[in-house]
């Protein structure tokens, strides 16, 4: 008896495009970002917003995978709305014309998954959307310098504004694997790189990181990396 050939079309089906909301108050910049994101097959813009309140409303309505938001907009800023955006399950990528410490650190403290400046190469912006959708963190080189300078306490001996609030009560107790994953996250490794280094699946890395974030009462891997740099390095 001859068996019919197996149909692998379902397994080979491409992943659905990454659904993005773009929040930017400047019409020309917003149009440019929408055009850029719409130029590739794996990303689709599901809504646009010109201010913070509209961004939150659009995100709640469309439930995107990623929100690309300006840091300064009329009404609520990109930093102020980040917690509300994350409550919908979206990853948040802040993009701004500013790389000042207060903006960068404010966005990261609020739970943003990444921070880019608008002078980034267009391909870098596309890659950043894909990276945060995968659960990785993204910082522009200039934003990274701002974070490192704050962590080093270059300008003040007071606790750094980059430091996420410590969870109440005793210090969290992590499993050995959670410790390994957090240490590598703090070194800037992606989930795929961590999986390769620890000889585990990417889903296992995400599971360990998720458990660690719950214990730390934090929202993003960037916050976890900052916590690790402050408390364990």
Secondary structure by P-SEA (a helix, b strand, c coil): cccccccccccccccccbbbbbbbccaaaaaaaaaaaacccccccccccccaaaaaaaaaacccccccccccccccccccaaaaaaaacbbbbbbcccccaaaaaaaaaacccccccccccaaaaaaaaaaaaacbbbbcaaaaaaaaaaaacccccccccccccccccccccccaaaaaaaaaaaacccaaaaaaaacccaaaaaaaaaaaaaaaccccaaaaaaaaaaccc
